Amino acid sequence: MISKKIIRSISELQAIQNTAIRFNEEVGIHSLDSLTIVDAKSFIGLFALDFTQPVLIVSESEAFHKSIRDIGEDVE
């Protein structure tokens, strides 16, 4: 599953990272072109992404995607 979001603050980024840690499944955050892919559980790695652009949050866990539904802004 993929959620496409705009992350506007460090607190939103921290909320996604903290949520990812609670799940056993892998969670990746990708640039739109998927040239940059980082582990959402690694806070330091998250700074490799350009958050002025939407990002793709990728996980096979439907429960994870439901838990981040109110974090950031969904993009269609």
mmCIF file of the N, C-alpha and C atoms, coordinates in Angstrom:
data_MODEL
# 
_entry.id   MODEL 
# 
loop_
_atom_site.group_PDB 
_atom_site.id 
_atom_site.type_symbol 
_atom_site.label_atom_id 
_atom_site.label_alt_id 
_atom_site.label_comp_id 
_atom_site.label_asym_id 
_atom_site.label_entity_id 
_atom_site.label_seq_id 
_atom_site.pdbx_PDB_ins_code 
_atom_site.Cartn_x 
_atom_site.Cartn_y 
_atom_site.Cartn_z 
_atom_site.occupancy 
_atom_site.B_iso_or_equiv 
_atom_site.pdbx_formal_charge 
_atom_site.auth_seq_id 
_atom_site.auth_comp_id 
_atom_site.auth_asym_id 
_atom_site.auth_atom_id 
_atom_site.pdbx_PDB_model_num 
ATOM 1   N N  . MET A 1 1  ? 0.841  -1.180 0.000  1.00 0.00 ? 1  MET A N  1 
ATOM 2   C CA . MET A 1 1  ? 0.000  0.000  0.000  1.00 0.00 ? 1  MET A CA 1 
ATOM 3   C C  . MET A 1 1  ? 0.886  1.243  0.000  1.00 0.00 ? 1  MET A C  1 
ATOM 4   N N  . ILE A 1 2  ? 0.356  2.290  -0.579 1.00 0.00 ? 2  ILE A N  1 
ATOM 5   C CA . ILE A 1 2  ? 1.099  3.545  -0.676 1.00 0.00 ? 2  ILE A CA 1 
ATOM 6   C C  . ILE A 1 2  ? 0.191  4.703  -0.274 1.00 0.00 ? 2  ILE A C  1 
ATOM 7   N N  . SER A 1 3  ? 0.715  5.551  0.612  1.00 0.00 ? 3  SER A N  1 
ATOM 8   C CA . SER A 1 3  ? 0.055  6.815  0.944  1.00 0.00 ? 3  SER A CA 1 
ATOM 9   C C  . SER A 1 3  ? 0.927  7.929  0.381  1.00 0.00 ? 3  SER A C  1 
ATOM 10  N N  . LYS A 1 4  ? 0.320  8.833  -0.359 1.00 0.00 ? 4  LYS A N  1 
ATOM 11  C CA . LYS A 1 4  ? 1.045  9.983  -0.896 1.00 0.00 ? 4  LYS A CA 1 
ATOM 12  C C  . LYS A 1 4  ? 0.678  11.180 -0.038 1.00 0.00 ? 4  LYS A C  1 
ATOM 13  N N  . LYS A 1 5  ? 1.702  11.790 0.586  1.00 0.00 ? 5  LYS A N  1 
ATOM 14  C CA . LYS A 1 5  ? 1.446  12.857 1.550  1.00 0.00 ? 5  LYS A CA 1 
ATOM 15  C C  . LYS A 1 5  ? 2.419  14.006 1.396  1.00 0.00 ? 5  LYS A C  1 
ATOM 16  N N  . ILE A 1 6  ? 1.971  15.162 1.863  1.00 0.00 ? 6  ILE A N  1 
ATOM 17  C CA . ILE A 1 6  ? 2.846  16.311 2.061  1.00 0.00 ? 6  ILE A CA 1 
ATOM 18  C C  . ILE A 1 6  ? 3.063  16.414 3.561  1.00 0.00 ? 6  ILE A C  1 
ATOM 19  N N  . ILE A 1 7  ? 4.311  16.426 3.962  1.00 0.00 ? 7  ILE A N  1 
ATOM 20  C CA . ILE A 1 7  ? 4.686  16.546 5.371  1.00 0.00 ? 7  ILE A CA 1 
ATOM 21  C C  . ILE A 1 7  ? 5.166  17.976 5.569  1.00 0.00 ? 7  ILE A C  1 
ATOM 22  N N  . ARG A 1 8  ? 4.514  18.701 6.459  1.00 0.00 ? 8  ARG A N  1 
ATOM 23  C CA . ARG A 1 8  ? 4.785  20.131 6.605  1.00 0.00 ? 8  ARG A CA 1 
ATOM 24  C C  . ARG A 1 8  ? 5.620  20.501 7.835  1.00 0.00 ? 8  ARG A C  1 
ATOM 25  N N  . SER A 1 9  ? 5.860  19.566 8.743  1.00 0.00 ? 9  SER A N  1 
ATOM 26  C CA . SER A 1 9  ? 6.594  19.936 9.950  1.00 0.00 ? 9  SER A CA 1 
ATOM 27  C C  . SER A 1 9  ? 7.402  18.758 10.487 1.00 0.00 ? 9  SER A C  1 
ATOM 28  N N  . ILE A 1 10 ? 8.368  19.093 11.313 1.00 0.00 ? 10 ILE A N  1 
ATOM 29  C CA . ILE A 1 10 ? 9.167  18.061 11.975 1.00 0.00 ? 10 ILE A CA 1 
ATOM 30  C C  . ILE A 1 10 ? 8.275  17.207 12.874 1.00 0.00 ? 10 ILE A C  1 
ATOM 31  N N  . SER A 1 11 ? 7.281  17.822 13.514 1.00 0.00 ? 11 SER A N  1 
ATOM 32  C CA . SER A 1 11 ? 6.403  17.046 14.399 1.00 0.00 ? 11 SER A CA 1 
ATOM 33  C C  . SER A 1 11 ? 5.592  16.014 13.610 1.00 0.00 ? 11 SER A C  1 
ATOM 34  N N  . GLU A 1 12 ? 5.167  16.345 12.392 1.00 0.00 ? 12 GLU A N  1 
ATOM 35  C CA . GLU A 1 12 ? 4.470  15.363 11.556 1.00 0.00 ? 12 GLU A CA 1 
ATOM 36  C C  . GLU A 1 12 ? 5.419  14.240 11.164 1.00 0.00 ? 12 GLU A C  1 
ATOM 37  N N  . LEU A 1 13 ? 6.643  14.603 10.833 1.00 0.00 ? 13 LEU A N  1 
ATOM 38  C CA . LEU A 1 13 ? 7.649  13.602 10.477 1.00 0.00 ? 13 LEU A CA 1 
ATOM 39  C C  . LEU A 1 13 ? 7.937  12.686 11.655 1.00 0.00 ? 13 LEU A C  1 
ATOM 40  N N  . GLN A 1 14 ? 8.056  13.259 12.843 1.00 0.00 ? 14 GLN A N  1 
ATOM 41  C CA . GLN A 1 14 ? 8.284  12.462 14.051 1.00 0.00 ? 14 GLN A CA 1 
ATOM 42  C C  . GLN A 1 14 ? 7.099  11.537 14.325 1.00 0.00 ? 14 GLN A C  1 
ATOM 43  N N  . ALA A 1 15 ? 5.890  12.015 14.086 1.00 0.00 ? 15 ALA A N  1 
ATOM 44  C CA . ALA A 1 15 ? 4.698  11.193 14.316 1.00 0.00 ? 15 ALA A CA 1 
ATOM 45  C C  . ALA A 1 15 ? 4.696  9.983  13.387 1.00 0.00 ? 15 ALA A C  1 
ATOM 46  N N  . ILE A 1 16 ? 5.079  10.166 12.138 1.00 0.00 ? 16 ILE A N  1 
ATOM 47  C CA . ILE A 1 16 ? 5.152  9.042  11.200 1.00 0.00 ? 16 ILE A CA 1 
ATOM 48  C C  . ILE A 1 16 ? 6.232  8.067  11.648 1.00 0.00 ? 16 ILE A C  1 
ATOM 49  N N  . GLN A 1 17 ? 7.393  8.582  12.023 1.00 0.00 ? 17 GLN A N  1 
ATOM 50  C CA . GLN A 1 17 ? 8.498  7.730  12.467 1.00 0.00 ? 17 GLN A CA 1 
ATOM 51  C C  . GLN A 1 17 ? 8.109  6.955  13.729 1.00 0.00 ? 17 GLN A C  1 
ATOM 52  N N  . ASN A 1 18 ? 7.499  7.623  14.695 1.00 0.00 ? 18 ASN A N  1 
ATOM 53  C CA . ASN A 1 18 ? 7.077  6.950  15.928 1.00 0.00 ? 18 ASN A CA 1 
ATOM 54  C C  . ASN A 1 18 ? 6.023  5.884  15.661 1.00 0.00 ? 18 ASN A C  1 
ATOM 55  N N  . THR A 1 19 ? 5.139  6.152  14.724 1.00 0.00 ? 19 THR A N  1 
ATOM 56  C CA . THR A 1 19 ? 4.122  5.162  14.354 1.00 0.00 ? 19 THR A CA 1 
ATOM 57  C C  . THR A 1 19 ? 4.775  3.974  13.656 1.00 0.00 ? 19 THR A C  1 
ATOM 58  N N  . ALA A 1 20 ? 5.704  4.230  12.768 1.00 0.00 ? 20 ALA A N  1 
ATOM 59  C CA . ALA A 1 20 ? 6.391  3.146  12.040 1.00 0.00 ? 20 ALA A CA 1 
ATOM 60  C C  . ALA A 1 20 ? 7.101  2.198  12.999 1.00 0.00 ? 20 ALA A C  1 
ATOM 61  N N  . ILE A 1 21 ? 7.689  2.746  14.034 1.00 0.00 ? 21 ILE A N  1 
ATOM 62  C CA . ILE A 1 21 ? 8.411  1.921  15.015 1.00 0.00 ? 21 ILE A CA 1 
ATOM 63  C C  . ILE A 1 21 ? 7.484  0.922  15.693 1.00 0.00 ? 21 ILE A C  1 
ATOM 64  N N  . ARG A 1 22 ? 6.225  1.263  15.844 1.00 0.00 ? 22 ARG A N  1 
ATOM 65  C CA . ARG A 1 22 ? 5.268  0.384  16.528 1.00 0.00 ? 22 ARG A CA 1 
ATOM 66  C C  . ARG A 1 22 ? 4.841  -0.826 15.691 1.00 0.00 ? 22 ARG A C  1 
ATOM 67  N N  . PHE A 1 23 ? 5.200  -0.846 14.413 1.00 0.00 ? 23 PHE A N  1 
ATOM 68  C CA . PHE A 1 23 ? 4.791  -1.928 13.526 1.00 0.00 ? 23 PHE A CA 1 
ATOM 69  C C  . PHE A 1 23 ? 5.988  -2.805 13.158 1.00 0.00 ? 23 PHE A C  1 
ATOM 70  N N  . ASN A 1 24 ? 5.750  -4.102 13.045 1.00 0.00 ? 24 ASN A N  1 
ATOM 71  C CA . ASN A 1 24 ? 6.802  -5.034 12.642 1.00 0.00 ? 24 ASN A CA 1 
ATOM 72  C C  . ASN A 1 24 ? 7.136  -4.926 11.164 1.00 0.00 ? 24 ASN A C  1 
ATOM 73  N N  . GLU A 1 25 ? 6.156  -4.548 10.358 1.00 0.00 ? 25 GLU A N  1 
ATOM 74  C CA . GLU A 1 25 ? 6.356  -4.462 8.913  1.00 0.00 ? 25 GLU A CA 1 
ATOM 75  C C  . GLU A 1 25 ? 7.319  -3.327 8.579  1.00 0.00 ? 25 GLU A C  1 
ATOM 76  N N  . GLU A 1 26 ? 7.992  -3.476 7.455  1.00 0.00 ? 26 GLU A N  1 
ATOM 77  C CA . GLU A 1 26 ? 8.865  -2.414 6.973  1.00 0.00 ? 26 GLU A CA 1 
ATOM 78  C C  . GLU A 1 26 ? 8.017  -1.244 6.497  1.00 0.00 ? 26 GLU A C  1 
ATOM 79  N N  . VAL A 1 27 ? 8.537  -0.045 6.722  1.00 0.00 ? 27 VAL A N  1 
ATOM 80  C CA . VAL A 1 27 ? 7.883  1.170  6.249  1.00 0.00 ? 27 VAL A CA 1 
ATOM 81  C C  . VAL A 1 27 ? 8.955  2.010  5.577  1.00 0.00 ? 27 VAL A C  1 
ATOM 82  N N  . GLY A 1 28 ? 8.727  2.336  4.317  1.00 0.00 ? 28 GLY A N  1 
ATOM 83  C CA . GLY A 1 28 ? 9.671  3.163  3.582  1.00 0.00 ? 28 GLY A CA 1 
ATOM 84  C C  . GLY A 1 28 ? 9.030  4.472  3.191  1.00 0.00 ? 28 GLY A C  1 
ATOM 85  N N  . ILE A 1 29 ? 9.853  5.494  3.102  1.00 0.00 ? 29 ILE A N  1 
ATOM 86  C CA . ILE A 1 29 ? 9.387  6.771  2.567  1.00 0.00 ? 29 ILE A CA 1 
ATOM 87  C C  . ILE A 1 29 ? 10.226 7.044  1.327  1.00 0.00 ? 29 ILE A C  1 
ATOM 88  N N  . HIS A 1 30 ? 9.535  7.258  0.213  1.00 0.00 ? 30 HIS A N  1 
ATOM 89  C CA . HIS A 1 30 ? 10.177 7.400  -1.091 1.00 0.00 ? 30 HIS A CA 1 
ATOM 90  C C  . HIS A 1 30 ? 9.950  8.803  -1.637 1.00 0.00 ? 30 HIS A C  1 
ATOM 91  N N  . SER A 1 31 ? 10.923 9.293  -2.384 1.00 0.00 ? 31 SER A N  1 
ATOM 92  C CA . SER A 1 31 ? 10.691 10.495 -3.179 1.00 0.00 ? 31 SER A CA 1 
ATOM 93  C C  . SER A 1 31 ? 9.709  10.106 -4.291 1.00 0.00 ? 31 SER A C  1 
ATOM 94  N N  . LEU A 1 32 ? 9.074  11.085 -4.905 1.00 0.00 ? 32 LEU A N  1 
ATOM 95  C CA . LEU A 1 32 ? 8.088  10.784 -5.954 1.00 0.00 ? 32 LEU A CA 1 
ATOM 96  C C  . LEU A 1 32 ? 8.676  9.967  -7.093 1.00 0.00 ? 32 LEU A C  1 
ATOM 97  N N  . ASP A 1 33 ? 9.943  10.187 -7.419 1.00 0.00 ? 33 ASP A N  1 
ATOM 98  C CA . ASP A 1 33 ? 10.577 9.424  -8.488 1.00 0.00 ? 33 ASP A CA 1 
ATOM 99  C C  . ASP A 1 33 ? 11.212 8.127  -7.991 1.00 0.00 ? 33 ASP A C  1 
ATOM 100 N N  . SER A 1 34 ? 11.090 7.862  -6.694 1.00 0.00 ? 34 SER A N  1 
ATOM 101 C CA . SER A 1 34 ? 11.629 6.657  -6.028 1.00 0.00 ? 34 SER A CA 1 
ATOM 102 C C  . SER A 1 34 ? 13.152 6.524  -6.155 1.00 0.00 ? 34 SER A C  1 
ATOM 103 N N  . LEU A 1 35 ? 13.834 7.623  -6.469 1.00 0.00 ? 35 LEU A N  1 
ATOM 104 C CA . LEU A 1 35 ? 15.293 7.577  -6.503 1.00 0.00 ? 35 LEU A CA 1 
ATOM 105 C C  . LEU A 1 35 ? 15.877 7.606  -5.096 1.00 0.00 ? 35 LEU A C  1 
ATOM 106 N N  . THR A 1 36 ? 15.142 8.200  -4.166 1.00 0.00 ? 36 THR A N  1 
ATOM 107 C CA . THR A 1 36 ? 15.553 8.221  -2.767 1.00 0.00 ? 36 THR A CA 1 
ATOM 108 C C  . THR A 1 36 ? 14.532 7.441  -1.961 1.00 0.00 ? 36 THR A C  1 
ATOM 109 N N  . ILE A 1 37 ? 15.009 6.434  -1.257 1.00 0.00 ? 37 ILE A N  1 
ATOM 110 C CA . ILE A 1 37 ? 14.144 5.594  -0.420 1.00 0.00 ? 37 ILE A CA 1 
ATOM 111 C C  . ILE A 1 37 ? 14.814 5.475  0.932  1.00 0.00 ? 37 ILE A C  1 
ATOM 112 N N  . VAL A 1 38 ? 14.071 5.795  2.002  1.00 0.00 ? 38 VAL A N  1 
ATOM 113 C CA . VAL A 1 38 ? 14.635 5.686  3.343  1.00 0.00 ? 38 VAL A CA 1 
ATOM 114 C C  . VAL A 1 38 ? 13.710 4.867  4.233  1.00 0.00 ? 38 VAL A C  1 
ATOM 115 N N  . ASP A 1 39 ? 14.301 4.303  5.257  1.00 0.00 ? 39 ASP A N  1 
ATOM 116 C CA . ASP A 1 39 ? 13.562 3.554  6.265  1.00 0.00 ? 39 ASP A CA 1 
ATOM 117 C C  . ASP A 1 39 ? 12.870 4.557  7.177  1.00 0.00 ? 39 ASP A C  1 
ATOM 118 N N  . ALA A 1 40 ? 11.549 4.496  7.266  1.00 0.00 ? 40 ALA A N  1 
ATOM 119 C CA . ALA A 1 40 ? 10.794 5.444  8.080  1.00 0.00 ? 40 ALA A CA 1 
ATOM 120 C C  . ALA A 1 40 ? 11.088 5.293  9.565  1.00 0.00 ? 40 ALA A C  1 
ATOM 121 N N  . LYS A 1 41 ? 11.683 4.189  9.954  1.00 0.00 ? 41 LYS A N  1 
ATOM 122 C CA . LYS A 1 41 ? 12.009 3.963  11.368 1.00 0.00 ? 41 LYS A CA 1 
ATOM 123 C C  . LYS A 1 41 ? 13.327 4.622  11.753 1.00 0.00 ? 41 LYS A C  1 
ATOM 124 N N  . SER A 1 42 ? 14.075 5.102  10.778 1.00 0.00 ? 42 SER A N  1 
ATOM 125 C CA . SER A 1 42 ? 15.367 5.747  11.007 1.00 0.00 ? 42 SER A CA 1 
ATOM 126 C C  . SER A 1 42 ? 15.200 7.256  10.915 1.00 0.00 ? 42 SER A C  1 
ATOM 127 N N  . PHE A 1 43 ? 15.159 7.931  12.054 1.00 0.00 ? 43 PHE A N  1 
ATOM 128 C CA . PHE A 1 43 ? 14.907 9.370  12.054 1.00 0.00 ? 43 PHE A CA 1 
ATOM 129 C C  . PHE A 1 43 ? 15.989 10.130 11.291 1.00 0.00 ? 43 PHE A C  1 
ATOM 130 N N  . ILE A 1 44 ? 17.235 9.742  11.459 1.00 0.00 ? 44 ILE A N  1 
ATOM 131 C CA . ILE A 1 44 ? 18.320 10.426 10.754 1.00 0.00 ? 44 ILE A CA 1 
ATOM 132 C C  . ILE A 1 44 ? 18.171 10.246 9.240  1.00 0.00 ? 44 ILE A C  1 
ATOM 133 N N  . GLY A 1 45 ? 17.815 9.055  8.795  1.00 0.00 ? 45 GLY A N  1 
ATOM 134 C CA . GLY A 1 45 ? 17.660 8.795  7.367  1.00 0.00 ? 45 GLY A CA 1 
ATOM 135 C C  . GLY A 1 45 ? 16.586 9.640  6.720  1.00 0.00 ? 45 GLY A C  1 
ATOM 136 N N  . LEU A 1 46 ? 15.585 10.034 7.498  1.00 0.00 ? 46 LEU A N  1 
ATOM 137 C CA . LEU A 1 46 ? 14.479 10.810 6.943  1.00 0.00 ? 46 LEU A CA 1 
ATOM 138 C C  . LEU A 1 46 ? 14.916 12.160 6.401  1.00 0.00 ? 46 LEU A C  1 
ATOM 139 N N  . PHE A 1 47 ? 16.033 12.675 6.885  1.00 0.00 ? 47 PHE A N  1 
ATOM 140 C CA . PHE A 1 47 ? 16.492 13.984 6.423  1.00 0.00 ? 47 PHE A CA 1 
ATOM 141 C C  . PHE A 1 47 ? 17.139 13.928 5.042  1.00 0.00 ? 47 PHE A C  1 
ATOM 142 N N  . ALA A 1 48 ? 17.205 12.747 4.453  1.00 0.00 ? 48 ALA A N  1 
ATOM 143 C CA . ALA A 1 48 ? 17.722 12.611 3.089  1.00 0.00 ? 48 ALA A CA 1 
ATOM 144 C C  . ALA A 1 48 ? 16.664 12.995 2.049  1.00 0.00 ? 48 ALA A C  1 
ATOM 145 N N  . LEU A 1 49 ? 15.427 13.129 2.491  1.00 0.00 ? 49 LEU A N  1 
ATOM 146 C CA . LEU A 1 49 ? 14.330 13.431 1.567  1.00 0.00 ? 49 LEU A CA 1 
ATOM 147 C C  . LEU A 1 49 ? 14.030 14.924 1.504  1.00 0.00 ? 49 LEU A C  1 
ATOM 148 N N  . ASP A 1 50 ? 13.482 15.344 0.390  1.00 0.00 ? 50 ASP A N  1 
ATOM 149 C CA . ASP A 1 50 ? 13.056 16.726 0.186  1.00 0.00 ? 50 ASP A CA 1 
ATOM 150 C C  . ASP A 1 50 ? 11.573 16.812 0.541  1.00 0.00 ? 50 ASP A C  1 
ATOM 151 N N  . PHE A 1 51 ? 11.281 17.328 1.721  1.00 0.00 ? 51 PHE A N  1 
ATOM 152 C CA . PHE A 1 51 ? 9.892  17.385 2.167  1.00 0.00 ? 51 PHE A CA 1 
ATOM 153 C C  . PHE A 1 51 ? 9.161  18.635 1.681  1.00 0.00 ? 51 PHE A C  1 
ATOM 154 N N  . THR A 1 52 ? 9.775  19.383 0.765  1.00 0.00 ? 52 THR A N  1 
ATOM 155 C CA . THR A 1 52 ? 9.027  20.458 0.111  1.00 0.00 ? 52 THR A CA 1 
ATOM 156 C C  . THR A 1 52 ? 8.146  19.869 -0.988 1.00 0.00 ? 52 THR A C  1 
ATOM 157 N N  . GLN A 1 53 ? 8.376  18.599 -1.292 1.00 0.00 ? 53 GLN A N  1 
ATOM 158 C CA . GLN A 1 53 ? 7.604  17.868 -2.294 1.00 0.00 ? 53 GLN A CA 1 
ATOM 159 C C  . GLN A 1 53 ? 6.823  16.760 -1.600 1.00 0.00 ? 53 GLN A C  1 
ATOM 160 N N  . PRO A 1 54 ? 5.728  16.294 -2.192 1.00 0.00 ? 54 PRO A N  1 
ATOM 161 C CA . PRO A 1 54 ? 5.039  15.133 -1.615 1.00 0.00 ? 54 PRO A CA 1 
ATOM 162 C C  . PRO A 1 54 ? 5.972  13.923 -1.576 1.00 0.00 ? 54 PRO A C  1 
ATOM 163 N N  . VAL A 1 55 ? 5.702  13.013 -0.647 1.00 0.00 ? 55 VAL A N  1 
ATOM 164 C CA . VAL A 1 55 ? 6.462  11.772 -0.546 1.00 0.00 ? 55 VAL A CA 1 
ATOM 165 C C  . VAL A 1 55 ? 5.492  10.596 -0.581 1.00 0.00 ? 55 VAL A C  1 
ATOM 166 N N  . LEU A 1 56 ? 6.031  9.430  -0.900 1.00 0.00 ? 56 LEU A N  1 
ATOM 167 C CA . LEU A 1 56 ? 5.257  8.196  -0.911 1.00 0.00 ? 56 LEU A CA 1 
ATOM 168 C C  . LEU A 1 56 ? 5.635  7.405  0.323  1.00 0.00 ? 56 LEU A C  1 
ATOM 169 N N  . ILE A 1 57 ? 4.643  7.054  1.118  1.00 0.00 ? 57 ILE A N  1 
ATOM 170 C CA . ILE A 1 57 ? 4.879  6.250  2.315  1.00 0.00 ? 57 ILE A CA 1 
ATOM 171 C C  . ILE A 1 57 ? 4.384  4.849  1.986  1.00 0.00 ? 57 ILE A C  1 
ATOM 172 N N  . VAL A 1 58 ? 5.319  3.892  2.042  1.00 0.00 ? 58 VAL A N  1 
ATOM 173 C CA . VAL A 1 58 ? 5.057  2.552  1.529  1.00 0.00 ? 58 VAL A CA 1 
ATOM 174 C C  . VAL A 1 58 ? 5.157  1.525  2.654  1.00 0.00 ? 58 VAL A C  1 
ATOM 175 N N  . SER A 1 59 ? 4.100  0.731  2.809  1.00 0.00 ? 59 SER A N  1 
ATOM 176 C CA . SER A 1 59 ? 4.090  -0.370 3.775  1.00 0.00 ? 59 SER A CA 1 
ATOM 177 C C  . SER A 1 59 ? 2.995  -1.350 3.369  1.00 0.00 ? 59 SER A C  1 
ATOM 178 N N  . GLU A 1 60 ? 3.220  -2.604 3.657  1.00 0.00 ? 60 GLU A N  1 
ATOM 179 C CA . GLU A 1 60 ? 2.197  -3.616 3.384  1.00 0.00 ? 60 GLU A CA 1 
ATOM 180 C C  . GLU A 1 60 ? 1.127  -3.654 4.470  1.00 0.00 ? 60 GLU A C  1 
ATOM 181 N N  . SER A 1 61 ? 1.323  -2.893 5.549  1.00 0.00 ? 61 SER A N  1 
ATOM 182 C CA . SER A 1 61 ? 0.404  -2.908 6.684  1.00 0.00 ? 61 SER A CA 1 
ATOM 183 C C  . SER A 1 61 ? -0.738 -1.908 6.490  1.00 0.00 ? 61 SER A C  1 
ATOM 184 N N  . GLU A 1 62 ? -1.927 -2.436 6.309  1.00 0.00 ? 62 GLU A N  1 
ATOM 185 C CA . GLU A 1 62 ? -3.104 -1.573 6.209  1.00 0.00 ? 62 GLU A CA 1 
ATOM 186 C C  . GLU A 1 62 ? -3.327 -0.827 7.517  1.00 0.00 ? 62 GLU A C  1 
ATOM 187 N N  . ALA A 1 63 ? -3.056 -1.493 8.635  1.00 0.00 ? 63 ALA A N  1 
ATOM 188 C CA . ALA A 1 63 ? -3.215 -0.855 9.946  1.00 0.00 ? 63 ALA A CA 1 
ATOM 189 C C  . ALA A 1 63 ? -2.283 0.345  10.091 1.00 0.00 ? 63 ALA A C  1 
ATOM 190 N N  . PHE A 1 64 ? -1.054 0.238  9.571  1.00 0.00 ? 64 PHE A N  1 
ATOM 191 C CA . PHE A 1 64 ? -0.132 1.375  9.620  1.00 0.00 ? 64 PHE A CA 1 
ATOM 192 C C  . PHE A 1 64 ? -0.707 2.550  8.850  1.00 0.00 ? 64 PHE A C  1 
ATOM 193 N N  . HIS A 1 65 ? -1.174 2.296  7.630  1.00 0.00 ? 65 HIS A N  1 
ATOM 194 C CA . HIS A 1 65 ? -1.712 3.381  6.802  1.00 0.00 ? 65 HIS A CA 1 
ATOM 195 C C  . HIS A 1 65 ? -2.929 4.027  7.463  1.00 0.00 ? 65 HIS A C  1 
ATOM 196 N N  . LYS A 1 66 ? -3.757 3.225  8.113  1.00 0.00 ? 66 LYS A N  1 
ATOM 197 C CA . LYS A 1 66 ? -4.900 3.797  8.830  1.00 0.00 ? 66 LYS A CA 1 
ATOM 198 C C  . LYS A 1 66 ? -4.425 4.664  9.987  1.00 0.00 ? 66 LYS A C  1 
ATOM 199 N N  . SER A 1 67 ? -3.349 4.262  10.649 1.00 0.00 ? 67 SER A N  1 
ATOM 200 C CA . SER A 1 67 ? -2.880 5.000  11.818 1.00 0.00 ? 67 SER A CA 1 
ATOM 201 C C  . SER A 1 67 ? -2.215 6.325  11.454 1.00 0.00 ? 67 SER A C  1 
ATOM 202 N N  . ILE A 1 68 ? -1.783 6.498  10.206 1.00 0.00 ? 68 ILE A N  1 
ATOM 203 C CA . ILE A 1 68 ? -1.175 7.777  9.801  1.00 0.00 ? 68 ILE A CA 1 
ATOM 204 C C  . ILE A 1 68 ? -2.124 8.626  8.968  1.00 0.00 ? 68 ILE A C  1 
ATOM 205 N N  . ARG A 1 69 ? -3.356 8.222  8.875  1.00 0.00 ? 69 ARG A N  1 
ATOM 206 C CA . ARG A 1 69 ? -4.327 8.911  8.010  1.00 0.00 ? 69 ARG A CA 1 
ATOM 207 C C  . ARG A 1 69 ? -4.468 10.388 8.354  1.00 0.00 ? 69 ARG A C  1 
ATOM 208 N N  . ASP A 1 70 ? -4.317 10.760 9.636  1.00 0.00 ? 70 ASP A N  1 
ATOM 209 C CA . ASP A 1 70 ? -4.501 12.156 10.042 1.00 0.00 ? 70 ASP A CA 1 
ATOM 210 C C  . ASP A 1 70 ? -3.176 12.911 10.181 1.00 0.00 ? 70 ASP A C  1 
ATOM 211 N N  . ILE A 1 71 ? -2.082 12.296 9.765  1.00 0.00 ? 71 ILE A N  1 
ATOM 212 C CA . ILE A 1 71 ? -0.776 12.952 9.829  1.00 0.00 ? 71 ILE A CA 1 
ATOM 213 C C  . ILE A 1 71 ? -0.437 13.482 8.438  1.00 0.00 ? 71 ILE A C  1 
ATOM 214 N N  . GLY A 1 72 ? -0.035 14.728 8.368  1.00 0.00 ? 72 GLY A N  1 
ATOM 215 C CA . GLY A 1 72 ? 0.296  15.320 7.079  1.00 0.00 ? 72 GLY A CA 1 
ATOM 216 C C  . GLY A 1 72 ? -0.946 15.548 6.241  1.00 0.00 ? 72 GLY A C  1 
ATOM 217 N N  . GLU A 1 73 ? -0.709 15.897 4.999  1.00 0.00 ? 73 GLU A N  1 
ATOM 218 C CA . GLU A 1 73 ? -1.804 16.180 4.060  1.00 0.00 ? 73 GLU A CA 1 
ATOM 219 C C  . GLU A 1 73 ? -1.797 15.137 2.953  1.00 0.00 ? 73 GLU A C  1 
ATOM 220 N N  . ASP A 1 74 ? -2.926 14.452 2.781  1.00 0.00 ? 74 ASP A N  1 
ATOM 221 C CA . ASP A 1 74 ? -3.036 13.467 1.701  1.00 0.00 ? 74 ASP A CA 1 
ATOM 222 C C  . ASP A 1 74 ? -3.054 14.182 0.348  1.00 0.00 ? 74 ASP A C  1 
ATOM 223 N N  . VAL A 1 75 ? -2.362 13.571 -0.616 1.00 0.00 ? 75 VAL A N  1 
ATOM 224 C CA . VAL A 1 75 ? -2.309 14.102 -1.970 1.00 0.00 ? 75 VAL A CA 1 
ATOM 225 C C  . VAL A 1 75 ? -2.857 13.022 -2.897 1.00 0.00 ? 75 VAL A C  1 
ATOM 226 N N  . GLU A 1 76 ? -3.696 13.425 -3.803 1.00 0.00 ? 76 GLU A N  1 
ATOM 227 C CA . GLU A 1 76 ? -4.276 12.466 -4.764 1.00 0.00 ? 76 GLU A CA 1 
ATOM 228 C C  . GLU A 1 76 ? -3.382 12.310 -5.950 1.00 0.00 ? 76 GLU A C  1 
# 
